[in-house]
Amino acid sequence: MSSTRAAIRYAKAILEIAVSKKVASEVSADMALIANTIEGNTELSSFIQNPLTKTDVKNNVVSEVFASVNPITKSLFQLVLENKRFEILGAIAVEYNKLFDVMKGVEVAKVTTAIPMDAALEAKVLAKIATFSNKKITIENTVDPAIIGGFILRIGDKQYNASVANRLQVLKRELSN
């Protein structure tokens, strides 16, 4: 839990610097690249997490892998090197993008469906989202065959359950009473 708090603190600091230098969008793209690369590459993730690897070596590898990033993003590498916190680099990148989305007024809608979403279902979900929020929405789709059909929509602390499994559960409760 403390690494999450630390990641949020680092992310806030980098966001403040990026906003003051007017490169927050560029740094956001860098952070998305970092988060996706670390999450998608188990070797890199294990390397960064390994406490036996020296931080100088981690810094050299990360700087080489992400050589094309903005200088402010590179300053984050130096900062985590000095504080020996390379293991939370991926979490910092994720938290930065969350904070950046909040700053831009973008909310993430987590949609769980039984099958991958098609255009018709996405339009239906976006119509339902319009009743919940007037912010810009990005949809994050998760597939869970257990819901049988329909969708479960989560935006922030609100949830709308339009799944077939939920309807069957409600029907079961009504019939048992």
BELPECOR-V252749 format. One record per residue. N is the residue number from 1. PHI is phi in whole degrees, 0 to 359 (999 if undefined). OMEGA is omega in whole degrees, -180 to 180 (none if undefined). Layout:
BEGIN
n=[N | N]
phi=[PHI | PHI]
omega=[OMEGA | OMEGA]
END
This chain:
BEGIN
n=[1 | 2 | 3 | 4 | 5 | 6 | 7 | 8 | 9 | 10 | 11 | 12 | 13 | 14 | 15 | 16 | 17 | 18 | 19 | 20 | 21 | 22 | 23 | 24 | 25 | 26 | 27 | 28 | 29 | 30 | 31 | 32 | 33 | 34 | 35 | 36 | 37 | 38 | 39 | 40 | 41 | 42 | 43 | 44 | 45 | 46 | 47 | 48 | 49 | 50 | 51 | 52 | 53 | 54 | 55 | 56 | 57 | 58 | 59 | 60 | 61 | 62 | 63 | 64 | 65 | 66 | 67 | 68 | 69 | 70 | 71 | 72 | 73 | 74 | 75 | 76 | 77 | 78 | 79 | 80 | 81 | 82 | 83 | 84 | 85 | 86 | 87 | 88 | 89 | 90 | 91 | 92 | 93 | 94 | 95 | 96 | 97 | 98 | 99 | 100 | 101 | 102 | 103 | 104 | 105 | 106 | 107 | 108 | 109 | 110 | 111 | 112 | 113 | 114 | 115 | 116 | 117 | 118 | 119 | 120 | 121 | 122 | 123 | 124 | 125 | 126 | 127 | 128 | 129 | 130 | 131 | 132 | 133 | 134 | 135 | 136 | 137 | 138 | 139 | 140 | 141 | 142 | 143 | 144 | 145 | 146 | 147 | 148 | 149 | 150 | 151 | 152 | 153 | 154 | 155 | 156 | 157 | 158 | 159 | 160 | 161 | 162 | 163 | 164 | 165 | 166 | 167 | 168 | 169 | 170 | 171 | 172 | 173 | 174 | 175 | 176 | 177]
phi=[999 | 293 | 292 | 293 | 298 | 296 | 298 | 296 | 297 | 299 | 298 | 299 | 296 | 294 | 297 | 301 | 296 | 297 | 294 | 295 | 267 | 61 | 231 | 299 | 293 | 297 | 294 | 298 | 296 | 298 | 294 | 296 | 299 | 298 | 299 | 293 | 293 | 293 | 291 | 275 | 242 | 295 | 295 | 295 | 299 | 296 | 299 | 293 | 283 | 295 | 288 | 277 | 282 | 294 | 295 | 297 | 293 | 301 | 299 | 298 | 293 | 297 | 296 | 283 | 296 | 251 | 292 | 269 | 282 | 298 | 303 | 292 | 295 | 296 | 294 | 296 | 301 | 296 | 295 | 290 | 295 | 298 | 264 | 53 | 236 | 301 | 296 | 256 | 302 | 298 | 294 | 298 | 298 | 296 | 295 | 302 | 293 | 296 | 295 | 296 | 298 | 299 | 298 | 276 | 78 | 257 | 246 | 261 | 259 | 265 | 246 | 255 | 230 | 284 | 228 | 304 | 292 | 256 | 297 | 294 | 292 | 297 | 295 | 295 | 295 | 298 | 295 | 291 | 298 | 300 | 281 | 273 | 214 | 254 | 275 | 290 | 238 | 247 | 260 | 244 | 264 | 239 | 259 | 221 | 299 | 294 | 277 | 70 | 191 | 76 | 204 | 240 | 246 | 235 | 231 | 61 | 259 | 258 | 222 | 235 | 252 | 246 | 272 | 295 | 300 | 293 | 297 | 295 | 296 | 296 | 298 | 299 | 296 | 295 | 288 | 281 | 275]
omega=[-179 | 178 | 176 | 177 | 179 | 179 | 178 | 179 | 178 | -179 | 178 | -179 | 180 | 178 | 178 | 180 | -178 | 178 | -179 | 179 | 179 | 177 | -176 | 180 | 178 | -180 | 177 | 177 | 177 | -178 | 176 | 178 | -180 | -178 | -179 | -180 | -179 | -180 | -176 | -177 | -176 | 179 | 179 | 179 | 179 | 179 | -179 | -178 | -174 | -179 | -179 | 179 | -179 | -178 | 177 | 179 | 178 | -179 | 180 | -179 | -179 | 179 | 179 | 179 | -179 | -176 | -174 | -176 | 180 | 178 | 178 | 176 | 177 | 178 | 175 | 178 | 180 | -179 | 179 | 174 | -178 | -177 | 179 | -178 | -178 | -177 | 180 | -178 | 179 | 179 | 178 | -180 | 179 | -179 | 178 | -178 | 175 | 179 | 179 | 178 | 178 | 180 | -179 | -179 | 179 | 177 | 178 | 176 | 178 | -177 | 177 | -180 | 179 | 178 | 177 | -175 | 171 | -176 | -178 | 180 | 178 | 178 | 179 | 179 | 179 | 177 | 179 | 180 | -180 | 177 | -180 | -167 | 176 | 179 | 173 | -175 | 167 | -176 | 176 | -174 | 174 | -180 | 178 | -177 | -178 | -180 | 174 | -179 | -179 | -179 | 172 | -176 | 176 | 174 | -178 | -180 | 180 | 178 | 175 | -176 | 178 | -178 | 177 | 179 | 179 | 179 | 177 | 178 | 179 | 178 | 178 | 179 | -180 | -180 | -179 | 178 | none]
END
